[in-house]
Amino acid sequence: ERDMLYINKKDMRENNVHLERYISEDDYHKVCANVDHEWLIPYFRFGYYLGLRREEIVKMQLRDDGKLWIYGKRGMVRKLQLPKALFDDYAKIEAHREGKSIQSLCDEISRGWCRSAKKSKVYLPCGCGFDDWSQYKRGDLCPNCRQPFHPLGNGKTFHGTRHSFVTRSLERGVSQVVVSKLVGHKNLSTTEKYQSWSDDYILNKLSSKKADGLVDDQ
């Protein structure tokens, strides 16, 4: 008789990508509350509230036209309106990143996120929820889902803030085409992979009032 954990291994991997990377508002505030260097918080805010990648945050520029220029992958550039609430954060980032290399700063952002996520108990090294890794080393298999342990994890890493931005925007009714342009996706299919509908959101959509007309009365 096969163990159900092995049967569902592929499904669990897919859920890791679509669900476990999603950073809830509660997760986000917990991470920020446990940050060890205050300079990291402005970077985290740009990731969570604008859905920017680490490299994009490090290289972004506020131009004379009042637009925030975002330099994405493959040389693509997009322009965003900088929210007033992030003006002070941008100024702090601009001062902090001066003289620092892009790669070293990106690495430190990831390490800072992981350190804070571990302290706040939202860090998932393998993605299935197992968190007692004190006796394990890199490459060891998780006793639950049999996935290899990695110190940076494949769960709620900094990139999950980007997943959260996409999902929150779509839940608020923003067109998928617009969201795709905001985050710099070339194809809508990529944006679809970032959707992480929560159970509460789905159940709310199928509540008694919202389900009127979907079910035959007879």
Secondary structure, 3 states (H helix, E strand, C coil): CCCHHHHCHHHHHHHHHHHHCCCCHHHHHHHHHCCCCCCHHHHHHHHHHHCCCHHHHHHCEECCCCEEEEECHHHCEEEEECCHHHHHHHHHHHHHHCCCCHHHHHHHHHHHHHHHHHHCCCCCCCCCCCCCCCCCCCCCECCCCCCECCCCCCCCCCCHHHHHHHHHHHHCCCCHHHHHHHHCCCCHHHHHHCCCCCHHHHHHHCCCCCCCCCCCCC
